[in-house]
Amino acid sequence: MESGTKIFAAASIGMALIILVALIIDSQIEPGEDNDILDVCLQDHSGGQHSHVTLKIEIRGSVLQVPEETGNEPGCMRGIHTHTTGEDAGLHIEAPSSMEARLEHFFEIWDQPLTESALVDATAQPGESVTLTVDGVLVEDFQNHVLEDGQYLLLELK
């Protein structure tokens, strides 16, 4: 074999190994470990991903309004944010490329608790729990629920 052919063969094998290792590492990421959306800071609405989710929060029957402009700071629009307030908050999921956006991500951006026993400023009393229904269907692992365009989420402490 000529030396140029050997170099080309070695480089090809090396590149194939790099790709194989990257695929193996990527396949080992468990659902709920992709937190890239938390690092998003956009200047405007020109991201590649743009979807909307409606979130209603009820604590013991009272509707909690998510504050307007949650996740918006001067010069930085976070990956999940709001623009207006109301009984049904419109969550905007925007990112430069497709990214996983989970309910827990929004609560982290909002800097509010979301656990099985705590929802925003309320703590579950004996016999109460936090539940999530998405388009009327109960979701077991609500913190890791992936937000998808057009969903209606009802998050309750009751």
Secondary structure as UniProt FT lines:
FT   HELIX           3..27
FT   TURN            31..32
FT   HELIX           36..39
FT   STRAND          41..42
FT   STRAND          49..59
FT   TURN            60..61
FT   STRAND          62..64
FT   TURN            68..71
FT   STRAND          72..73
FT   TURN            74..75
FT   STRAND          76..78
FT   STRAND          80..81
FT   STRAND          89..95
FT   HELIX           103..110
FT   STRAND          118..119
FT   TURN            120..121
FT   STRAND          122..123
FT   TURN            126..127
FT   STRAND          130..134
FT   TURN            135..136
FT   STRAND          137..139
FT   HELIX           142..144
FT   TURN            149..150
FT   STRAND          152..157
//
